[in-house]
């Protein structure tokens, strides 16, 4: 199966948005209109991992592709439910890493809304990202009141962006959220 990474438009965002609502906690879902606006400005891209032969979309990623610091923000990455457990997440990550190979790095968020906080899902996600060279950094970012774990894949830049991660994430979020939405959803404190 030959896979490609395809840039999607606004009509496809409408289709994928229902998957966001199923695959992620409602506290971390970006507003639909905000994502549309960010895509219009070129601040975000919705990417689909597509089987080149059948033209079926198998996975998706919502990426903040513009930043003052040269990093890319991997907000959502998931395999469509029918195609899970077939190694497509690995292939999707390889395609994303290749696409953004000219950037300073890729910043990924892992937010665990499990009441226990350090559950199996969080461990699996950390292990998955670490497999591709992502390193967890220190941050005090909270999404929907829950600790957000930041992992960075250095490409041309450094993984050690803890001293500026609050500025990097504020830049990303402010491109998609209104000031009131930013205040409701995101709590960012500088790391000391």
Buried (B, 14 or more C-beta within 10 A) or exposed (E): EEBEBBEBEEEBBEEBBEBBEEBBBEEBBBBEEBBBBBBEEEBBBBBBBBBEEEEBBBBBBBBBBBBEBBBBBBBBBBBBEEBEEEEBBEBBBBBBBEBBEEBBBBBBBBBBBEEEEEEEEBEEBBEBBEEBBBBBBEBBBBBBEBBBBBBBBBBEBEBEBBEBBBBBBBBBBBBBBEEEBBEEBBBBEEBE
